[in-house]
Amino acid sequence: MPEHYYELHIDHCVDLLKHHLMCRSDVGIVPLLWLGTEGRTTGDMSGMHTCRDYETVRQFVKRNGVAMSDRGKSKPKQGAFVVHDYI
């Protein structure tokens, strides 16, 4: 595969991680509590946080994801939009 494809792949992955952090970050407030009288603090971790059900997400991907062949490649379905060069 040409080198520029690897660069595009890495750029895509970093952009996806950035997007995930910016759009899905936990905005729950973790208040600080005074820890003693010397000016130290600690986070109060008793607040409610909502997590995603990872197993539900995994099952969704299993049902709706693109299946890979034995060789780790997949082929587009008939009529799918195909890009022959990317840049």
C-alpha positions as CSV (number, residue, x, y, z in Angstrom):
1,M,0.0,0.0,0.0
2,P,1.4,3.5,-0.8
3,E,2.9,5.4,2.1
4,H,0.3,8.2,1.8
5,Y,-2.5,5.7,2.7
6,Y,-0.8,4.9,6.0
7,E,-0.5,8.7,6.7
8,L,-4.2,9.2,5.9
9,H,-5.2,6.2,8.1
10,I,-3.2,7.6,11.1
11,D,-4.7,11.1,10.5
12,H,-8.2,9.5,10.4
13,C,-7.6,7.6,13.6
14,V,-6.2,10.6,15.5
15,D,-9.1,12.7,14.2
16,L,-11.6,10.1,15.4
17,L,-10.0,10.0,18.9
18,K,-10.1,13.8,19.0
19,H,-13.8,13.8,18.0
20,H,-14.6,11.2,20.6
21,L,-12.9,13.1,23.4
22,M,-14.5,16.4,22.3
23,C,-18.0,15.1,21.8
24,R,-18.4,12.3,24.3
25,S,-16.4,13.5,27.2
26,D,-17.9,13.0,30.7
27,V,-19.0,16.5,31.7
28,G,-20.1,15.4,35.1
29,I,-18.7,17.6,37.9
30,V,-16.2,16.2,40.3
31,P,-16.2,18.6,43.2
32,L,-13.1,19.0,45.3
33,L,-13.1,18.4,49.1
34,W,-10.7,19.9,51.5
35,L,-8.3,17.3,52.8
36,G,-7.2,18.5,56.1
37,T,-6.4,22.1,56.9
38,E,-3.1,22.4,55.0
39,G,-4.7,23.4,51.6
40,R,-4.8,19.9,50.1
41,T,-7.8,18.7,48.2
42,T,-9.2,15.4,46.9
43,G,-11.9,14.7,44.4
44,D,-15.3,13.6,45.7
45,M,-15.9,10.5,43.5
46,S,-19.4,9.7,44.9
47,G,-21.2,11.5,42.1
48,M,-23.3,9.6,39.5
49,H,-21.7,8.8,36.2
50,T,-23.5,7.2,33.3
51,C,-21.5,4.6,31.3
52,R,-22.4,3.0,28.0
53,D,-23.3,-0.6,27.9
54,Y,-20.2,-2.0,26.1
55,E,-21.8,-5.4,25.5
56,T,-24.8,-3.7,23.7
57,V,-22.4,-1.7,21.5
58,R,-20.4,-4.9,20.8
59,Q,-23.5,-6.8,19.8
60,F,-24.6,-3.9,17.5
61,V,-21.3,-3.9,15.7
62,K,-21.4,-7.7,15.4
63,R,-24.9,-7.4,13.7
64,N,-24.2,-4.4,11.6
65,G,-20.5,-4.3,11.0
66,V,-18.6,-5.2,7.8
67,A,-17.7,-8.8,7.8
68,M,-14.0,-9.6,7.0
69,S,-13.0,-12.6,4.9
70,D,-10.4,-15.2,6.1
71,R,-7.6,-13.0,4.6
72,G,-8.6,-9.9,6.6
73,K,-10.1,-8.1,3.6
74,S,-13.6,-7.3,2.6
75,K,-15.2,-6.4,-0.7
76,P,-17.8,-3.8,-1.5
77,K,-21.3,-5.0,-2.1
78,Q,-22.8,-4.6,-5.6
79,G,-23.7,-0.9,-6.2
80,A,-21.6,0.4,-3.3
81,F,-19.9,3.8,-3.7
82,V,-16.2,3.0,-4.3
83,V,-13.2,5.5,-4.3
84,H,-10.4,4.5,-6.6
85,D,-7.9,7.0,-5.3
86,Y,-7.8,9.1,-2.2
87,I,-6.1,12.5,-2.1
